Amino acid sequence: MRILVVRTGGFAGIERRAEVDTSGRPDEDEWRALAQLALRPAAPPSAADRVRDGFSYRITVDGRTVTCHDPHLSDAQRALISRVLKEGA
């Protein structure tokens, strides 16, 4: 399974992207479970709920994509984003 995270926004507006291929990893099942939870769609925040200079994220798992925004991330989205940005290339 391939997981891509793209982070945009923030004060500087710099895009950061990272990707992890979980195929053959000993923790592949853990990644899969977390990715399935993170892909659950959430209600989009209204413009009033957005944080100025907050980050927006695009999470893509095997061709399926969800977009989410700080501070309205689920626990699973926050955990997956953090892991991919830390471990991904």
C-alpha positions as CSV (number, residue, x, y, z in Angstrom):
1,M,0.0,0.0,0.0
2,R,1.3,3.5,-0.9
3,I,0.4,6.4,1.4
4,L,1.1,10.0,0.2
5,V,0.7,13.0,2.4
6,V,0.9,16.5,1.0
7,R,0.8,19.4,3.5
8,T,0.2,23.0,2.2
9,G,-0.4,26.3,3.9
10,G,1.1,27.5,7.1
11,F,2.8,30.9,7.5
12,A,5.3,30.4,4.7
13,G,2.9,28.5,2.4
14,I,5.6,25.9,1.6
15,E,4.4,22.5,0.3
16,R,5.8,19.4,2.0
17,R,5.1,15.9,0.7
18,A,6.2,12.5,1.8
19,E,5.3,8.9,0.8
20,V,5.5,5.6,2.4
21,D,5.2,2.2,0.7
22,T,4.1,-0.3,3.4
23,S,4.4,-3.4,1.2
24,G,6.5,-6.0,3.0
25,R,7.0,-4.0,6.2
26,P,6.5,-5.9,9.5
27,D,4.0,-3.2,10.6
28,E,2.0,-3.2,7.4
29,D,-1.2,-4.2,9.1
30,E,-0.9,-1.4,11.6
31,W,-0.4,1.1,8.7
32,R,-3.4,-0.3,6.9
33,A,-5.7,0.0,9.9
34,L,-4.6,3.6,10.5
35,A,-5.0,4.5,6.9
36,Q,-8.5,3.1,6.7
37,L,-9.5,5.2,9.7
38,A,-7.8,8.3,8.4
39,L,-9.7,8.1,5.0
40,R,-13.1,8.4,6.7
41,P,-14.6,11.6,5.4
42,A,-15.3,14.3,8.0
43,A,-17.6,17.2,7.7
44,P,-15.8,20.1,6.0
45,P,-15.2,23.1,8.2
46,S,-16.8,26.3,7.4
47,A,-14.7,29.3,6.5
48,A,-15.2,30.7,10.0
49,D,-13.7,27.4,11.5
50,R,-10.5,27.7,9.5
51,V,-7.3,28.8,11.3
52,R,-5.4,31.6,9.6
53,D,-2.1,30.2,8.3
54,G,-3.3,26.7,9.2
55,F,-2.2,23.6,7.4
56,S,-4.2,21.7,4.8
57,Y,-3.5,18.1,4.1
58,R,-4.2,15.7,1.2
59,I,-3.9,12.1,2.2
60,T,-3.9,9.6,-0.7
61,V,-3.9,5.8,-0.1
62,D,-3.8,3.6,-3.2
63,G,-5.6,6.2,-5.3
64,R,-8.2,7.2,-2.7
65,T,-7.8,10.8,-1.5
66,V,-9.2,12.8,1.4
67,T,-8.5,16.4,2.2
68,C,-8.5,17.8,5.8
69,H,-7.5,20.9,7.6
70,D,-6.0,21.9,10.9
71,P,-7.3,21.9,13.6
72,H,-10.2,19.7,12.4
73,L,-8.2,16.5,12.0
74,S,-9.4,13.2,13.5
75,D,-7.0,11.4,15.8
76,A,-6.3,8.8,13.0
77,Q,-5.6,11.6,10.5
78,R,-3.2,13.4,12.8
79,A,-1.4,10.1,13.6
80,L,-1.1,9.0,10.0
81,I,0.1,12.5,8.8
82,S,2.7,12.6,11.6
83,R,4.1,9.1,10.8
84,V,4.2,9.6,7.0
85,L,5.9,13.0,7.3
86,K,8.4,11.5,9.8
87,E,9.2,8.2,8.0
88,G,8.4,8.9,4.4
89,A,10.6,10.0,1.6
